[in-house]
Amino acid sequence: MKHRILVSLGVLAAAAVFATLPLLAQTQPAGQTGSAKAAQARGPKPAAARPWKVPRTPWGDPDLQGIWTVNDMHGVPFERPANLAGATEVTAAEAAARQERATQASIWGYDREWRDTAPGFIRTQPSRQVAMVLDPSDGRVPPLTADGKKRAAERAARGSGLIEGSSEELRPGLWVDDLSPYVRCITRGVPEVWMPMPYNNGVQIVQGPGYVVVQNEMIHEARVIPLGDSADVESKLTQWLGVPRGRWDGDTLVVESTNFNGKAAFRGASTNLRLTERYTRVDRDTIQIRVTIDDPETWTRPWMFGLDVRRDDEQYELVEYSCHEGNYSLANILNGARKLEKEAAEAAPKSPNR
């Protein structure tokens, strides 16, 4: 009996020793080495990063939905400046400085705090992109054709209908139809709707089976884009923003627009412009947009510009753009023009025969 008790005590002692071995291994002096210490130094093995995948709608299309802005692009020149020839990007400090310059240049009597693009007041990361034009590689819009030059000269002579340097004074003798569609708050045109402004840079994308809707905050424009093999567009049907047709190329939405009426021509394009937009969601918060301009009547070769739009569902909200034809501004512009005409007539020298 005594022998059995001693054996049992020996077994318990051995078990206690083995139980304390892991603790001893964890409290080894700094000079000691061991597999347990090496494993502890390495820490837990990090999980392999999973490649980002474009989310899908319930019906299986790539999901581009949400509220986005082009605030980051404000200040990026459309064409590459001569002093940045060959540059791949600008520094973060240069990007912030040029965005602030663009904001200050557009104050129009408001403090900078009222601008959506004022650094420090919104969540923004000024784009370091050198210029919007990406093709040709020199970042410059290709030369105009002979017909394109002729129309450009006519457009320059006609202008916006306003007195040069003014945002609200109509030139004498002109009427509503002589004002640009932007002044009249009808449309900015496409792809002009993508050009960043000092404010109202919001874009909301909504999708449904067979359709994508792109709503721009500035001048409250919404384009309804049918997807798939839609019926051919009637050649006589023309619209301010053209007639769009969309399709999916992998995860990229491709939208081709034709049949423009020429009343809101982009940089003087003809009514035969073929506009191709490509929307690619490259990560959770970024859609890369590439726009190809193909108009042999206006430019000597096709060209392309691009920009990124950033997701901002948490902070940004599209607000009503309360500007429309027939609002107070348009009536005041016309009243002011008539008043100026009357004053000019009264001040003119009177004919001696009258």
Secondary structure, 3 states (H helix, E strand, C coil): CHHHHHHHHHHHHHHHHHHHHHHHHHCCCCCCCCHHHHHHHHCCCCCCCCCCCCCECCCCCECCCEEEECHHHCCCCCCCCHHHCCCCCCCHHHHHHHHHHHHHHCCCCCCHHHCCCCECCECCCCCCCCCCEEECCCCCCCCECHHHHHHHHHHHHHCCCECCCCCCCECCCCCHHHCCCCCCCCCCCCCHHHCCCCCCCEEEEEEECCEEEEEECHHHEEEEEEECCCCCCCCCCCECCCEEEEEEECCEEEEEEECECCCCCHHHCCCCCEEEEEEEEEECCEEEEEEEEECCCCECCCEEEEEEEEECCCCCCCCCCCCCCCCHHHHHHHHHHHHHHHHHHHHCCCCCCC
